[in-house]
């Protein structure tokens, strides 16, 4: 009996000791499993960080349109047109967003031909929360989609500066829809889309380096702006009657917002919160600062004094010129690009515009068209494989990026990209203007232009100073 009891307690003791050991062995993952879990957590953390950064950048780029561009352009027109001008920018936030969701995103970034995307992603079909690894492997496809939407919004809004104070709102809205489909979508696909003709990272035939939109945004909008200004003709009284900005203060505030928002525009184009975003951020700031000095110095020499309007115009010119180069050039190259852009864009506005006499109301072509062209060419000169090794050999080793590194062909590729951007902007804009003019009419009547677009088109005024003064008296 004692032997049986002893055996029972021995078995019980072994059971009590063995169960925790077995449980512990079962609960503790093998080293390979723990490494895999750790890698998954690291990847998830990186994805969360990149996604947060890109959502912030999307908001910054949206801020560039309104209030940034709306204030910048609104302050440059006469008092009777301030609301109409600002509304043109603001309306793009609504019109282009709906168009983007329906078809424009698919045409720009969906798979298709080398010149235009397909309709597979129409109505955002297939654009979910999983990453599209061809574009941005660490963020949801919807984050990439909404970030690119902000570029599609501000690009047509830039054009409005050329025909400010004289185009019908209805005609403007129809023109912008057609322009986005016929001009913006093909250019965006060729430069940034899968299989695009000019795409530098996804096998384009002529890899054109355009980090954040020198060709896609600034050249096509600036050149289209010039075409619009020439087609519509001059404002009544231009250039004999003085048409100074009604509020440089508003424009000053808008320019400051544009400068800040541009960090989302350029640094966000790295599509991650890594070192490339830092490089683009630094280049953006340096380029803008140098351009202020370039424009103000040229203006000081020419006019005998620098102006506030010149300084803020120089900043925008520098931001435009550094946009295609931001993710490819060193800080010192960014300073030089900005300095050159400031002086060059001043000459385009002060001399070329005056010589040819076209009425580009708010200098959309002089700043964006000219600055974007200069920036795209200089990108091919100063692009560095140390900053961004875009081109690699069969073994994965970096190849020269720009002309100064020995890649002389890159200047040809940049030139082809610039020529295509100019061509599609000129031809597409002319066709659209002709059609809209025949169907709706582009220009407001003389009576409406004299009264101002705020009252004649929208039935409101931006300021009621006279009424306020009479009530106070």
DRENDO-1510 file (C-alpha; in Angstrom, 1 decimal, always signed):
<recs>
REC; n; res; u; v; w
REC; 1; UNK; +0.0; +0.0; +0.0 .
REC; 2; UNK; +2.8; +2.4; +0.9 .
REC; 3; UNK; +4.5; +1.6; -2.4 .
REC; 4; UNK; +1.3; +2.5; -4.3 .
REC; 5; UNK; +1.0; +5.8; -2.5 .
REC; 6; UNK; +4.6; +6.6; -3.1 .
REC; 7; UNK; +4.3; +5.9; -6.8 .
REC; 8; UNK; +1.1; +8.1; -6.9 .
REC; 9; UNK; +2.9; +11.1; -5.3 .
REC; 10; UNK; +5.9; +10.6; -7.6 .
REC; 11; UNK; +3.7; +10.7; -10.7 .
REC; 12; UNK; +1.9; +13.8; -9.4 .
REC; 13; UNK; +5.2; +15.6; -8.7 .
REC; 14; UNK; +6.5; +14.8; -12.2 .
REC; 15; UNK; +3.2; +16.0; -13.7 .
REC; 16; UNK; +3.3; +19.3; -11.8 .
REC; 17; UNK; +6.9; +20.0; -12.9 .
REC; 18; UNK; +6.5; +18.8; -16.5 .
REC; 19; UNK; +3.4; +20.8; -17.4 .
REC; 20; UNK; +4.9; +24.3; -17.0 .
REC; 21; UNK; +8.0; +23.2; -18.8 .
REC; 22; UNK; +6.1; +21.8; -21.8 .
REC; 23; UNK; +3.8; +24.9; -21.7 .
REC; 24; UNK; +6.8; +27.2; -21.7 .
REC; 25; UNK; +8.4; +25.3; -24.6 .
REC; 26; UNK; +5.2; +25.5; -26.5 .
REC; 27; UNK; +4.6; +29.3; -25.8 .
REC; 28; UNK; +8.2; +30.4; -26.6 .
REC; 29; UNK; +8.6; +30.8; -30.4 .
REC; 30; UNK; +11.6; +29.5; -32.1 .
REC; 31; UNK; +14.4; +32.1; -32.9 .
REC; 32; UNK; +13.5; +32.2; -36.6 .
REC; 33; UNK; +9.8; +32.9; -35.7 .
REC; 34; UNK; +10.8; +35.7; -33.3 .
REC; 35; UNK; +13.0; +37.3; -36.0 .
REC; 36; UNK; +10.1; +37.1; -38.5 .
REC; 37; UNK; +7.7; +38.7; -35.9 .
REC; 38; UNK; +10.3; +41.5; -35.2 .
REC; 39; UNK; +10.7; +42.2; -38.9 .
REC; 40; UNK; +7.0; +42.4; -39.4 .
REC; 41; UNK; +6.7; +44.9; -36.5 .
REC; 42; UNK; +9.5; +47.0; -38.0 .
REC; 43; UNK; +7.9; +47.0; -41.4 .
REC; 44; UNK; +4.5; +47.9; -39.9 .
REC; 45; UNK; +6.1; +50.8; -38.0 .
REC; 46; UNK; +7.8; +52.1; -41.2 .
REC; 47; UNK; +4.6; +51.8; -43.1 .
REC; 48; UNK; +2.8; +53.8; -40.4 .
REC; 49; UNK; +5.5; +56.5; -40.3 .
REC; 50; UNK; +5.5; +56.8; -44.1 .
REC; 51; UNK; +1.7; +56.9; -44.3 .
REC; 52; UNK; +1.5; +59.6; -41.6 .
REC; 53; UNK; +4.1; +61.7; -43.4 .
REC; 54; UNK; +2.3; +61.3; -46.8 .
REC; 55; UNK; -1.1; +62.3; -45.4 .
REC; 56; UNK; +0.5; +65.4; -43.9 .
REC; 57; UNK; +2.2; +66.2; -47.2 .
REC; 58; UNK; -1.2; +65.7; -49.0 .
REC; 59; UNK; -2.7; +68.3; -46.7 .
REC; 60; UNK; +0.2; +70.7; -47.2 .
REC; 61; UNK; -0.2; +70.5; -51.0 .
REC; 62; UNK; -3.9; +71.1; -50.7 .
REC; 63; UNK; -3.1; +74.2; -48.6 .
REC; 64; UNK; -1.1; +75.5; -51.5 .
REC; 65; UNK; -4.2; +75.8; -53.6 .
REC; 66; UNK; -6.5; +77.3; -50.9 .
REC; 67; UNK; -5.6; +79.4; -49.1 .
REC; 68; UNK; -2.1; +79.7; -50.6 .
REC; 69; UNK; -2.7; +80.2; -54.3 .
REC; 70; UNK; -6.1; +81.8; -53.8 .
REC; 71; UNK; -4.6; +84.5; -51.6 .
REC; 72; UNK; -1.5; +85.0; -53.8 .
REC; 73; UNK; -3.6; +85.4; -57.0 .
REC; 74; UNK; -6.4; +87.2; -55.2 .
REC; 75; UNK; -4.2; +90.0; -53.9 .
REC; 76; UNK; -2.7; +90.6; -57.4 .
REC; 77; UNK; -5.9; +91.5; -59.1 .
REC; 78; UNK; -8.0; +94.6; -58.8 .
REC; 79; UNK; -10.4; +94.9; -55.9 .
REC; 80; UNK; -13.5; +94.2; -58.1 .
REC; 81; UNK; -12.2; +90.8; -59.1 .
REC; 82; UNK; -10.8; +89.4; -55.8 .
REC; 83; UNK; -13.5; +86.9; -55.0 .
REC; 84; UNK; -13.9; +85.7; -58.6 .
REC; 85; UNK; -10.2; +85.0; -58.8 .
REC; 86; UNK; -10.0; +83.2; -55.5 .
REC; 87; UNK; -13.1; +81.2; -56.3 .
REC; 88; UNK; -11.4; +79.9; -59.5 .
REC; 89; UNK; -8.7; +78.3; -57.3 .
REC; 90; UNK; -11.1; +77.1; -54.7 .
REC; 91; UNK; -13.5; +75.5; -57.2 .
REC; 92; UNK; -10.7; +73.3; -58.5 .
REC; 93; UNK; -10.6; +71.6; -55.1 .
REC; 94; UNK; -14.2; +70.4; -55.8 .
REC; 95; UNK; -14.3; +69.9; -59.5 .
REC; 96; UNK; -11.0; +68.1; -60.0 .
REC; 97; UNK; -11.6; +65.9; -56.9 .
REC; 98; UNK; -14.8; +64.5; -58.4 .
REC; 99; UNK; -13.2; +64.1; -61.8 .
REC; 100; UNK; -10.1; +62.4; -60.3 .
REC; 101; UNK; -12.3; +59.8; -58.5 .
REC; 102; UNK; -14.3; +59.0; -61.6 .
REC; 103; UNK; -11.7; +58.7; -64.3 .
REC; 104; UNK; -8.7; +61.1; -64.1 .
REC; 105; UNK; -6.6; +59.0; -61.6 .
REC; 106; UNK; -7.0; +56.0; -63.8 .
REC; 107; UNK; -5.9; +57.9; -66.9 .
REC; 108; UNK; -2.9; +59.3; -65.1 .
REC; 109; UNK; -1.7; +56.3; -63.1 .
REC; 110; UNK; -3.5; +53.2; -64.4 .
REC; 111; UNK; -1.8; +50.7; -66.7 .
REC; 112; UNK; -2.3; +51.5; -70.3 .
REC; 113; UNK; -0.2; +52.7; -73.2 .
REC; 114; UNK; +3.1; +54.7; -73.0 .
REC; 115; UNK; +1.1; +57.9; -73.5 .
REC; 116; UNK; -2.1; +57.5; -71.4 .
REC; 117; UNK; -3.4; +55.2; -68.7 .
REC; 118; UNK; -6.4; +52.9; -69.1 .
REC; 119; UNK; -9.8; +52.8; -67.4 .
REC; 120; UNK; -9.2; +49.8; -65.1 .
REC; 121; UNK; -9.0; +52.1; -62.1 .
REC; 122; UNK; -12.1; +54.2; -63.1 .
REC; 123; UNK; -14.3; +55.0; -60.1 .
REC; 124; UNK; -11.2; +54.1; -58.0 .
REC; 125; UNK; -11.7; +50.4; -58.8 .
REC; 126; UNK; -8.8; +48.4; -57.3 .
REC; 127; UNK; -7.5; +51.4; -55.4 .
REC; 128; UNK; -7.7; +50.2; -51.8 .
REC; 129; UNK; -5.7; +50.2; -48.6 .
REC; 130; UNK; -3.1; +47.7; -49.8 .
REC; 131; UNK; +0.1; +49.3; -51.3 .
REC; 132; UNK; +0.6; +49.5; -55.0 .
REC; 133; UNK; +4.2; +48.4; -55.0 .
REC; 134; UNK; +5.0; +49.9; -58.4 .
REC; 135; UNK; +4.5; +53.4; -57.0 .
REC; 136; UNK; +4.9; +53.3; -53.2 .
REC; 137; UNK; +5.4; +50.0; -51.4 .
REC; 138; UNK; +5.0; +51.2; -47.9 .
REC; 139; UNK; +1.8; +53.3; -48.0 .
REC; 140; UNK; -1.8; +52.4; -49.0 .
REC; 141; UNK; -2.7; +52.9; -52.6 .
REC; 142; UNK; -5.4; +55.3; -51.5 .
REC; 143; UNK; -2.8; +57.5; -49.8 .
REC; 144; UNK; -0.8; +57.6; -53.0 .
REC; 145; UNK; -4.0; +58.4; -54.9 .
REC; 146; UNK; -5.1; +61.3; -52.7 .
REC; 147; UNK; -1.6; +62.7; -52.6 .
REC; 148; UNK; -1.4; +62.8; -56.4 .
REC; 149; UNK; -4.9; +64.3; -56.4 .
REC; 150; UNK; -3.5; +67.5; -54.8 .
REC; 151; UNK; -1.1; +67.9; -57.7 .
REC; 152; UNK; -4.0; +67.5; -60.1 .
REC; 153; UNK; -5.9; +70.2; -58.2 .
REC; 154; UNK; -3.3; +72.9; -58.2 .
REC; 155; UNK; -2.0; +72.5; -61.7 .
REC; 156; UNK; -5.1; +73.8; -63.6 .
REC; 157; UNK; -5.5; +76.4; -60.8 .
REC; 158; UNK; -2.2; +77.9; -61.8 .
REC; 159; UNK; -3.5; +78.6; -65.3 .
REC; 160; UNK; -6.2; +81.0; -64.0 .
REC; 161; UNK; -3.5; +83.6; -63.3 .
REC; 162; UNK; -3.1; +84.2; -67.1 .
REC; 163; UNK; -6.8; +85.0; -67.9 .
REC; 164; UNK; -7.7; +86.6; -64.5 .
REC; 165; UNK; -10.4; +89.3; -64.7 .
REC; 166; UNK; -11.8; +88.4; -68.1 .
REC; 167; UNK; -13.0; +84.7; -68.4 .
REC; 168; UNK; -16.5; +83.5; -67.7 .
REC; 169; UNK; -16.8; +81.2; -64.7 .
REC; 170; UNK; -18.8; +78.6; -66.6 .
REC; 171; UNK; -16.3; +78.6; -69.4 .
REC; 172; UNK; -13.4; +78.3; -67.0 .
REC; 173; UNK; -15.0; +75.2; -65.3 .
REC; 174; UNK; -15.6; +73.4; -68.6 .
REC; 175; UNK; -12.2; +74.3; -69.9 .
REC; 176; UNK; -10.5; +73.0; -66.7 .
REC; 177; UNK; -12.3; +69.6; -66.9 .
REC; 178; UNK; -11.3; +69.1; -70.5 .
REC; 179; UNK; -7.8; +70.4; -69.9 .
REC; 180; UNK; -7.2; +67.9; -67.1 .
REC; 181; UNK; -8.4; +65.0; -69.3 .
REC; 182; UNK; -6.6; +66.0; -72.5 .
REC; 183; UNK; -3.4; +67.7; -71.2 .
REC; 184; UNK; -2.7; +66.8; -67.6 .
REC; 185; UNK; -3.6; +63.1; -67.6 .
REC; 186; UNK; -1.3; +62.2; -70.6 .
REC; 187; UNK; +1.6; +64.2; -69.3 .
REC; 188; UNK; +1.3; +62.8; -65.8 .
REC; 189; UNK; +1.1; +59.3; -67.2 .
REC; 190; UNK; +4.1; +59.7; -69.5 .
REC; 191; UNK; +6.3; +61.0; -66.7 .
REC; 192; UNK; +5.1; +59.2; -63.6 .
REC; 193; UNK; +2.7; +56.4; -64.7 .
REC; 194; UNK; +3.5; +52.7; -65.2 .
REC; 195; UNK; +5.1; +52.2; -68.5 .
REC; 196; UNK; +5.1; +56.0; -69.3 .
REC; 197; UNK; +7.0; +57.2; -72.3 .
REC; 198; UNK; +9.2; +59.5; -70.1 .
REC; 199; UNK; +9.1; +57.5; -66.9 .
REC; 200; UNK; +12.6; +57.4; -65.4 .
REC; 201; UNK; +11.9; +54.6; -62.8 .
REC; 202; UNK; +9.5; +52.3; -64.6 .
REC; 203; UNK; +11.2; +51.8; -68.0 .
REC; 204; UNK; +10.3; +54.8; -70.0 .
REC; 205; UNK; +11.9; +55.1; -73.5 .
REC; 206; UNK; +13.3; +58.5; -72.7 .
REC; 207; UNK; +13.8; +58.7; -68.9 .
REC; 208; UNK; +13.1; +62.3; -68.0 .
REC; 209; UNK; +14.0; +63.2; -64.4 .
REC; 210; UNK; +11.1; +65.1; -62.9 .
REC; 211; UNK; +10.9; +64.6; -59.2 .
REC; 212; UNK; +7.8; +66.6; -58.3 .
REC; 213; UNK; +6.3; +68.2; -61.4 .
REC; 214; UNK; +8.6; +70.5; -63.5 .
REC; 215; UNK; +7.1; +69.2; -66.7 .
REC; 216; UNK; +3.8; +67.7; -65.4 .
REC; 217; UNK; +2.8; +70.7; -63.3 .
REC; 218; UNK; +4.7; +73.9; -64.1 .
REC; 219; UNK; +5.5; +73.7; -67.8 .
REC; 220; UNK; +2.1; +72.5; -69.0 .
REC; 221; UNK; +0.3; +74.9; -66.8 .
REC; 222; UNK; +2.6; +77.9; -67.6 .
REC; 223; UNK; +2.6; +77.3; -71.4 .
REC; 224; UNK; -1.2; +76.7; -71.4 .
REC; 225; UNK; -1.5; +80.0; -69.5 .
REC; 226; UNK; +0.3; +81.8; -72.2 .
REC; 227; UNK; -1.9; +80.2; -74.9 .
REC; 228; UNK; -5.0; +81.3; -72.9 .
REC; 229; UNK; -3.7; +84.9; -72.5 .
REC; 230; UNK; -3.0; +85.1; -76.3 .
REC; 231; UNK; -6.3; +83.5; -77.3 .
REC; 232; UNK; -8.5; +85.7; -75.0 .
REC; 233; UNK; -6.7; +88.9; -75.7 .
REC; 234; UNK; -5.8; +91.7; -73.3 .
REC; 235; UNK; -7.9; +93.1; -70.5 .
REC; 236; UNK; -9.8; +96.4; -71.4 .
REC; 237; UNK; -7.3; +99.2; -71.0 .
REC; 238; UNK; -4.2; +97.1; -70.8 .
REC; 239; UNK; -1.4; +98.2; -70.9 .
REC; 240; UNK; -2.3; +101.9; -71.0 .
REC; 241; UNK; -4.4; +101.9; -67.8 .
REC; 242; UNK; -2.5; +101.0; -64.5 .
REC; 243; UNK; -3.7; +97.8; -63.0 .
REC; 244; UNK; -1.7; +97.4; -59.8 .
REC; 245; UNK; -2.4; +94.6; -57.3 .
REC; 246; UNK; -5.2; +95.7; -54.9 .
REC; 247; UNK; -3.5; +94.0; -51.9 .
REC; 248; UNK; +0.1; +92.9; -51.8 .
REC; 249; UNK; -0.6; +92.0; -48.2 .
REC; 250; UNK; -2.9; +89.2; -49.3 .
REC; 251; UNK; -0.3; +88.0; -51.9 .
REC; 252; UNK; +2.4; +88.1; -49.3 .
REC; 253; UNK; +0.5; +85.8; -47.0 .
REC; 254; UNK; -0.4; +83.5; -49.9 .
REC; 255; UNK; +3.3; +83.4; -50.9 .
REC; 256; UNK; +4.3; +82.4; -47.4 .
REC; 257; UNK; +1.7; +79.6; -47.4 .
REC; 258; UNK; +3.0; +78.4; -50.8 .
REC; 259; UNK; +6.5; +78.3; -49.6 .
REC; 260; UNK; +5.5; +76.2; -46.5 .
REC; 261; UNK; +3.2; +74.0; -48.6 .
REC; 262; UNK; +5.9; +73.3; -51.1 .
REC; 263; UNK; +7.7; +71.1; -48.7 .
REC; 264; UNK; +4.7; +68.7; -49.0 .
REC; 265; UNK; +4.9; +69.2; -52.8 .
REC; 266; UNK; +8.6; +68.3; -53.1 .
REC; 267; UNK; +9.7; +66.4; -50.0 .
REC; 268; UNK; +6.5; +64.4; -50.1 .
REC; 269; UNK; +7.4; +63.2; -53.6 .
REC; 270; UNK; +9.9; +60.9; -52.0 .
REC; 271; UNK; +6.8; +58.9; -51.1 .
REC; 272; UNK; +8.4; +57.9; -47.7 .
REC; 273; UNK; +9.7; +59.5; -44.6 .
REC; 274; UNK; +13.4; +58.6; -45.4 .
REC; 275; UNK; +16.5; +60.4; -46.3 .
REC; 276; UNK; +15.4; +61.3; -49.8 .
REC; 277; UNK; +12.6; +63.4; -48.3 .
REC; 278; UNK; +15.2; +65.2; -46.2 .
REC; 279; UNK; +17.3; +65.9; -49.3 .
REC; 280; UNK; +14.3; +67.2; -51.2 .
REC; 281; UNK; +13.2; +69.3; -48.3 .
REC; 282; UNK; +16.6; +71.0; -48.0 .
REC; 283; UNK; +16.9; +71.6; -51.8 .
REC; 284; UNK; +13.4; +73.1; -51.9 .
REC; 285; UNK; +14.2; +75.7; -49.1 .
REC; 286; UNK; +17.6; +76.5; -50.5 .
REC; 287; UNK; +16.2; +77.0; -54.0 .
REC; 288; UNK; +13.5; +79.3; -52.9 .
REC; 289; UNK; +15.8; +81.4; -50.7 .
REC; 290; UNK; +18.4; +81.9; -53.5 .
REC; 291; UNK; +15.6; +82.8; -56.0 .
REC; 292; UNK; +14.4; +85.6; -53.7 .
REC; 293; UNK; +18.0; +87.0; -53.8 .
REC; 294; UNK; +18.2; +86.5; -57.6 .
REC; 295; UNK; +14.9; +88.2; -58.4 .
REC; 296; UNK; +15.3; +91.0; -55.9 .
REC; 297; UNK; +18.9; +91.8; -57.0 .
REC; 298; UNK; +17.9; +92.0; -60.7 .
REC; 299; UNK; +14.9; +94.2; -59.8 .
REC; 300; UNK; +17.1; +96.4; -57.6 .
REC; 301; UNK; +19.6; +96.9; -60.5 .
REC; 302; UNK; +16.8; +97.6; -63.0 .
REC; 303; UNK; +14.4; +99.7; -60.9 .
REC; 304; UNK; +16.7; +101.1; -58.3 .
REC; 305; UNK; +14.9; +99.4; -55.4 .
REC; 306; UNK; +13.7; +96.0; -54.4 .
REC; 307; UNK; +9.9; +95.4; -53.9 .
REC; 308; UNK; +7.9; +93.1; -51.7 .
REC; 309; UNK; +6.0; +91.8; -54.8 .
REC; 310; UNK; +9.4; +91.1; -56.5 .
REC; 311; UNK; +10.6; +89.2; -53.4 .
REC; 312; UNK; +7.5; +86.9; -53.2 .
REC; 313; UNK; +7.5; +86.4; -57.0 .
REC; 314; UNK; +11.1; +85.4; -56.7 .
REC; 315; UNK; +10.4; +82.8; -54.0 .
REC; 316; UNK; +7.7; +81.2; -56.2 .
REC; 317; UNK; +10.0; +81.2; -59.2 .
REC; 318; UNK; +12.7; +79.4; -57.2 .
REC; 319; UNK; +10.2; +76.9; -55.8 .
REC; 320; UNK; +9.0; +76.2; -59.4 .
REC; 321; UNK; +12.5; +75.7; -60.8 .
REC; 322; UNK; +13.7; +73.4; -58.0 .
REC; 323; UNK; +10.6; +71.2; -58.2 .
REC; 324; UNK; +11.9; +68.8; -60.9 .
REC; 325; UNK; +15.3; +68.8; -59.3 .
REC; 326; UNK; +14.5; +68.6; -55.6 .
REC; 327; UNK; +15.1; +64.8; -55.2 .
REC; 328; UNK; +18.2; +64.7; -57.5 .
REC; 329; UNK; +20.5; +67.6; -56.6 .
REC; 330; UNK; +22.8; +68.6; -53.7 .
REC; 331; UNK; +22.1; +71.7; -51.6 .
REC; 332; UNK; +24.7; +73.8; -53.4 .
REC; 333; UNK; +23.3; +72.9; -56.8 .
REC; 334; UNK; +19.8; +73.9; -55.4 .
REC; 335; UNK; +21.2; +77.3; -54.4 .
REC; 336; UNK; +22.6; +77.8; -57.9 .
REC; 337; UNK; +19.3; +76.7; -59.6 .
REC; 338; UNK; +17.3; +79.1; -57.4 .
REC; 339; UNK; +19.6; +82.0; -58.1 .
REC; 340; UNK; +19.5; +81.5; -61.8 .
REC; 341; UNK; +15.7; +81.0; -61.7 .
REC; 342; UNK; +15.1; +84.3; -59.8 .
REC; 343; UNK; +17.0; +86.4; -62.4 .
REC; 344; UNK; +15.7; +84.5; -65.4 .
REC; 345; UNK; +12.0; +84.7; -64.4 .
REC; 346; UNK; +12.4; +88.4; -63.6 .
REC; 347; UNK; +13.7; +89.0; -67.1 .
REC; 348; UNK; +10.8; +87.0; -68.6 .
REC; 349; UNK; +8.3; +89.2; -66.7 .
REC; 350; UNK; +10.1; +92.6; -67.0 .
REC; 351; UNK; +11.5; +92.4; -70.5 .
REC; 352; UNK; +10.0; +89.6; -72.6 .
REC; 353; UNK; +6.4; +90.2; -71.6 .
REC; 354; UNK; +6.8; +93.9; -72.2 .
REC; 355; UNK; +8.4; +93.4; -75.5 .
REC; 356; UNK; +5.8; +91.1; -76.9 .
REC; 357; UNK; +2.9; +92.8; -75.1 .
REC; 358; UNK; +0.8; +89.8; -74.2 .
REC; 359; UNK; -1.4; +90.2; -71.1 .
REC; 360; UNK; -0.4; +87.3; -68.8 .
REC; 361; UNK; -2.3; +88.9; -66.0 .
REC; 362; UNK; -0.5; +87.4; -63.0 .
REC; 363; UNK; +2.6; +86.1; -64.8 .
REC; 364; UNK; +1.7; +82.5; -64.8 .
REC; 365; UNK; +3.9; +81.9; -67.9 .
REC; 366; UNK; +6.7; +84.1; -66.8 .
REC; 367; UNK; +7.1; +82.2; -63.5 .
REC; 368; UNK; +5.7; +78.7; -64.0 .
REC; 369; UNK; +6.3; +78.1; -67.8 .
REC; 370; UNK; +9.7; +79.8; -67.9 .
REC; 371; UNK; +10.8; +78.6; -64.4 .
REC; 372; UNK; +9.6; +75.1; -65.0 .
REC; 373; UNK; +11.5; +74.9; -68.3 .
REC; 374; UNK; +14.7; +76.2; -66.8 .
REC; 375; UNK; +14.4; +73.8; -63.8 .
REC; 376; UNK; +13.8; +70.8; -66.0 .
REC; 377; UNK; +16.9; +71.5; -68.1 .
REC; 378; UNK; +19.1; +72.2; -65.1 .
REC; 379; UNK; +17.9; +69.0; -63.4 .
REC; 380; UNK; +19.6; +67.2; -66.2 .
REC; 381; UNK; +22.8; +69.1; -65.6 .
REC; 382; UNK; +23.1; +68.8; -61.8 .
REC; 383; UNK; +21.4; +65.5; -61.0 .
REC; 384; UNK; +23.6; +63.4; -58.8 .
REC; 385; UNK; +23.6; +59.6; -58.2 .
REC; 386; UNK; +24.9; +60.3; -54.7 .
REC; 387; UNK; +21.6; +62.0; -53.9 .
REC; 388; UNK; +19.3; +59.6; -55.8 .
REC; 389; UNK; +20.8; +56.6; -57.7 .
REC; 390; UNK; +18.0; +56.5; -60.3 .
REC; 391; UNK; +20.0; +54.6; -62.9 .
REC; 392; UNK; +21.9; +51.3; -62.2 .
REC; 393; UNK; +23.8; +48.7; -64.2 .
REC; 394; UNK; +22.9; +45.0; -64.4 .
REC; 395; UNK; +24.6; +44.4; -61.1 .
REC; 396; UNK; +22.8; +47.1; -59.3 .
REC; 397; UNK; +25.6; +49.6; -59.2 .
REC; 398; UNK; +24.7; +53.3; -59.5 .
REC; 399; UNK; +25.3; +54.9; -62.9 .
REC; 400; UNK; +25.8; +58.7; -63.5 .
REC; 401; UNK; +22.6; +60.7; -63.3 .
REC; 402; UNK; +23.3; +64.1; -64.7 .
REC; 403; UNK; +25.5; +65.9; -67.3 .
REC; 404; UNK; +28.2; +66.9; -64.8 .
REC; 405; UNK; +28.5; +63.3; -63.6 .
REC; 406; UNK; +29.1; +62.1; -67.2 .
REC; 407; UNK; +25.6; +61.2; -68.3 .
REC; 408; UNK; +25.5; +63.6; -71.2 .
REC; 409; UNK; +22.4; +61.9; -72.7 .
REC; 410; UNK; +20.3; +63.0; -69.8 .
REC; 411; UNK; +20.2; +66.6; -71.3 .
REC; 412; UNK; +18.6; +65.1; -74.4 .
REC; 413; UNK; +16.1; +63.2; -72.3 .
REC; 414; UNK; +15.2; +66.4; -70.4 .
REC; 415; UNK; +14.9; +68.3; -73.6 .
REC; 416; UNK; +12.5; +65.7; -75.1 .
REC; 417; UNK; +10.4; +65.9; -71.9 .
REC; 418; UNK; +10.3; +69.7; -72.1 .
REC; 419; UNK; +9.4; +69.7; -75.8 .
REC; 420; UNK; +6.6; +67.1; -75.3 .
REC; 421; UNK; +5.2; +69.2; -72.4 .
REC; 422; UNK; +5.3; +72.4; -74.5 .
REC; 423; UNK; +3.7; +70.6; -77.5 .
REC; 424; UNK; +0.8; +68.9; -75.6 .
REC; 425; UNK; +0.1; +72.1; -73.7 .
REC; 426; UNK; +0.0; +74.3; -76.8 .
REC; 427; UNK; -2.0; +72.0; -79.0 .
REC; 428; UNK; -4.3; +70.7; -76.3 .
REC; 429; UNK; -5.1; +74.1; -74.9 .
REC; 430; UNK; -5.8; +75.7; -78.3 .
REC; 431; UNK; -8.2; +72.9; -79.3 .
REC; 432; UNK; -10.0; +73.1; -75.9 .
REC; 433; UNK; -10.3; +76.9; -76.0 .
REC; 434; UNK; -11.7; +76.8; -79.6 .
REC; 435; UNK; -14.3; +74.3; -78.7 .
REC; 436; UNK; -15.4; +76.0; -75.4 .
REC; 437; UNK; -15.4; +79.4; -77.1 .
REC; 438; UNK; -17.7; +78.1; -79.8 .
REC; 439; UNK; -20.1; +76.4; -77.4 .
REC; 440; UNK; -20.2; +78.7; -74.4 .
REC; 441; UNK; -18.1; +81.7; -75.2 .
REC; 442; UNK; -14.9; +82.4; -73.2 .
REC; 443; UNK; -14.8; +86.0; -72.4 .
REC; 444; UNK; -17.2; +88.1; -70.3 .
REC; 445; UNK; -18.9; +91.1; -71.9 .
REC; 446; UNK; -17.3; +94.6; -71.7 .
REC; 447; UNK; -20.0; +95.7; -69.2 .
REC; 448; UNK; -19.2; +92.8; -66.9 .
REC; 449; UNK; -15.5; +93.3; -67.2 .
REC; 450; UNK; -15.8; +97.0; -66.3 .
REC; 451; UNK; -18.1; +96.3; -63.4 .
REC; 452; UNK; -15.9; +93.5; -62.1 .
REC; 453; UNK; -16.4; +89.8; -62.1 .
REC; 454; UNK; -17.3; +89.7; -58.4 .
REC; 455; UNK; -20.6; +91.5; -59.0 .
REC; 456; UNK; -21.3; +90.5; -62.6 .
REC; 457; UNK; -20.6; +86.8; -62.2 .
REC; 458; UNK; -21.2; +86.1; -58.5 .
REC; 459; UNK; -23.4; +88.9; -57.2 .
REC; 460; UNK; -21.1; +89.8; -54.3 .
REC; 461; UNK; -18.2; +92.0; -53.4 .
REC; 462; UNK; -15.0; +91.2; -51.5 .
REC; 463; UNK; -15.0; +94.5; -49.6 .
REC; 464; UNK; -17.7; +96.8; -48.4 .
REC; 465; UNK; -15.5; +99.6; -47.2 .
REC; 466; UNK; -17.6; +102.5; -48.6 .
REC; 467; UNK; -20.8; +101.1; -46.9 .
REC; 468; UNK; -18.9; +100.6; -43.6 .
REC; 469; UNK; -17.5; +104.1; -43.7 .
REC; 470; UNK; -20.9; +105.7; -44.4 .
REC; 471; UNK; -22.5; +103.8; -41.5 .
REC; 472; UNK; -19.7; +104.7; -39.1 .
REC; 473; UNK; -20.0; +108.4; -40.1 .
</recs>
